[in-house]
Amino acid sequence: MLAMLGWPEIIGILIVVLILFGAKKLPELAKGLGQGIKEFKKASSDMQNELHRSVAEEQYSAAPKPAPTSPPAAPATAPTPPASQSSTAPKA
């Protein structure tokens, strides 16, 4: 909405503010407005930092952990048949 205001409108608003509050009160109002903006920026940056930190912690905790290394495998040998399957079949 402020983008629609031209210089004549802004000057008119400043004159109305000057008439309503007076010349002595304007510096106090500007100082309070400046402090309010400063606090708002600080709070928003703190909130962004907290959000980034929590996302980073969540990504870190959700990251897959590397599998533990196993000892080196023994040399491959031919598999032996189980004991129930003997090579000699019983005679009937």
Buried (B, 14 or more C-beta within 10 A) or exposed (E): EEEEEEEEEEEEEEEEEEEEEEEEEBEEEEEEEEEEEEEEEEEEEEEEEEEEEEEEEEEEEEEEEEEEEEEEEEEEEEEEEEEEEEEEEEEE
